[in-house]
Amino acid sequence: MILLMLMAAIAIALPAYASLSPMSLGFPVWIQNSTNTALHQIDMNTTDMNVANLNFPVMSESGITGQTVTTTNFLQNSVFSSYSYPAAGIGVSGISGFWM
């Protein structure tokens, strides 16, 4: 019991103090840069062949039609964004839990 009383007296007698590291001010910056490039090329070929024969008076007809289509699309996007904010941190390392 005397030991417990002695420890309580020592704990009460000692002054309270804290050792904090200095505050640092900073501006954390978030930067995003994005570039997209797309090239599309489409080729289309069609052919149509028609043949018609009639036996009574001899008559024949034929036809060939064709079409070729080529399309090319080019797209390029560039996006740049930056965001910063003032922050006060405790300590030198700037641990995220210590930001105010």
Beta strands, then each sheet from edge to edge (+ up, - down):
strand 1: 23-26
strand 2: 29-54
strand 3: 59-84
strand 4: 87-90
sheet 1: 1+ 4-
sheet 2: 2+ 3-
end
